[in-house]
Amino acid sequence: MSETEGTKDRKIEGILFDLDNTLCDFVEAKIRSCRAVTDHLGREDDLLSYFFRGKYGIEDTNNIRDYLEERDIYDDKTLEECSRIYREVKLECVDTYDDIEDIMRAISENGMILGVVTDAHMGDAVKRLNQLKLGGYIDILITYDMIGEKKVNGQPFEYALELLELPAHRVAVVGDSLERDIKPAKDLGFYTIYAEYGDRNRPCGTKPAYDSIIHEPAELMDVLKLR
């Protein structure tokens, strides 16, 4: 159960979800896709860490280029093939967490506006939502390439409010990252719901405040009073 009393008397009219690791286990999909690449190359060393170095974007295949070059196995054809395997396997392995579709359906049936705010690019986000069979529930989709800013800066959430035509206190934000989802949304006055189940990088020390915490997606039904 949530560690708070949910939305209490607050009337929530819109819900904004993060995509990766909130609606789906994206880290697991990346683990499998990186493993598929190294299996193709006949190697057992680590590729995944290259995507989390911060040198390029987390989806940039230049990470694969560096991996190949550092092992002296780079050529254009190998990079092209490894990049193709990475993209295809990652998309195939993206899967929703349990109960997510039921939650989306309940939100829609309760007349709430449903949106996704993600740091992914539009093309990737649409492919994932279609793979997850969730695209039909989404009223608005905000991606990095739409405004050129990431969520940590708050601008994507501000833009979402313009599209929703709702005040922030009438909108709930659900996300797995305390720094990229919860803090900027909380600062703007949203009702924040920390999806702890998807957070594999919990910060040490002082943590940004949130309004509710859920340890599995099904708890969202109680927080939002959907049942």
N, C-alpha and C positions, 0 to 999 in steps of 0.2 A: 504493500500500500504506500501511497504518498506520505511523506513525513510532514505535510502540511494539511490544512483543511480544504485544499483545492481552491477553486475560484470564489468560494464563499458567495457573497451577494453581488459580485461583479458580473455584469452581463457581457459575456464573450460572444462576439459576432463574427470574428474571423480568426483563422488559425494559419500560422506560417511555420512550415517545417523546413529544417535543414534536410538535405538529401542523403549524402554519404554518411553512413554509420548512425543515422537516425531512422531512415526508412529502410535502409538495406545495409548489410555487412560488407562495406566496400573494402575494408582492409583485408578480409579473407579472400575476396576476389582478386586483389592485387597480389597476395601471397601465391595464389594458385597460378596466376598468369606469369609471374616471374619464375616460378618453378617450371612452368611449361617451356619457357625460353631456355633456361639452363639445361633442362632435359634434352631439348632439341640440340643444344651445343655439346651434350655429353659431359657436362660439368656439374659439380656439386657445391660450388661456392656461392656466395650471396650476391644477388642482384637487387633485391628489395631495398636494401639500405641506400642504394644510389638515388632512389626516388624521394627519400626523406632527408637528403643532405641540405636542401635549400639552395643548391647551386642553380638549378633550373626549376620550372614548375613541377608540381608533383605528378603531372601526367606527361611531361615532356620526354619524348623518346631520345633526346640528347643524353639522357641518363644511361640509356642502353648503349649509345655510342661510346661514352666514357668507359663503361664496363668492358666493352670489346677492345677498345684501344689500350687500356691498361693491361690487358692479357695478350696483347699483340695478335689478336684474331680478327681485327677490323677489316672489312671491305664493304663497299656500298651494297652489294647483293646480300651479304650476311646481315647488315643493319636493317635492310628493307624486310627481309624474311622474319627476323626476330621481332621487329616492330609490329608486323602483321600478326604474328602469333600472340604477342602481348595484348594487342587490342581485342582480337577475336575471343581469346580465352577469358579475358577480364569481363567482357560483356556477357558471355555465356554463363559465367559463374556468379554474376550479381543476382542476389535473391533477397526478397523481403524478409524481415524479421516476422516471427509468428504474430498473428492478429492485426497486422498493419492494414490489410485490405478491409477487414471488418470495421476498424476504426475509421478509415476513410469513408466508408459507406455510412456509418452512423453520423459522422460530421455533416455529410451532405444531406442526409435525411432530416437533420436538425436545423437545416436552413443556414448553416454557417458558410462563409466564404472560405475556400481552402486554397492556400498558396504554398509554393516552394521557393525558398531563397537559398541559392547555392553559389559557391565560388567556382563551380565547374563552368565550362563554356556551354552555350546553348545546344550545339550539336550533340555533345556528350550527354548532357542532362536529358534531352529528349529521348535519346537512345536508351538510357537507363530506365527512365520512367515507362517507356513502352515495353522494355524487357520485363519490368516488374508488373506490368499490366495495371499501372496506377494512373496513366495519363488522362483517362476519362474523368477522374475525380478532381483534377487540378483546374482551378479558375484562373490563377495567375502564376507565372513562372519568371523569377528574377535570376539572371545569371551574370557572371563576371563580365562577359564581353558586352553586355547591354549598357553598362555605365562605366566600366573600367576601374571599378573600386571593389575591394573585398570587404566582407562583412565586419571584420574587426574595426573598420573605420566608421561603421554605422550607416553609410550612405545607401547601401542596398535596402536596408530596413526603412529608411526614410522614403525611398522611391516606392517601396511596396505600399506604404501608407497612402501615397498619392493615388495609386491604382485602386486600393481598397475603398478609399473615401470614408475611412473610419478613423477615430482618434486612437492613439496608441493604447490607452487603457482598456479599449474594447477588443484588443487583439492579443492572442497568446502566441508566443514563439516557443517552438520545441526544437532543441538541438543538443548534440552530444558534446560540444566544446564550450567550456566555461569562458574561455577568452574570445573565441571567434563568434559565438552565438549568444550566449547568455549575457555577458557584460555589456556589449553595445546595445542589445535590445533592452536590458534593464535600465540603462542610462537614458534611453529614449521614452521610458514609461510603459513599455509593453509588460504584459503578464508573462513571466518566464518560467518554462518547464524544462528542467535539466534532465536529458535522456542519458542517465548514468550508464545504462546498459551498453551504450555504444562508444563510451569514452575509454580509449586505450592509452591516453596520455594525460592522466589526471595530474594537475599541478601540485607541487609540494608547497607547504606553507599556507599563507592566507589565500583563500579561494574567493572568487567573485560571488556575490550574493545571488540567490535565485528565489523564486516564489514557491515552486514545488519541485520535487525530485521524483523520478520514476525509475524503478530498477528493472522493469520489463514493459514492453509497449502496452500490454493489456491494462496497466494501471492508469493509463491516460483516460480511459473511459470514466473512471471515478473522479479524477481531477477535474475533468470538463463536465461532469454530471451528465454523461451520455447514456446512463442506464440507471 
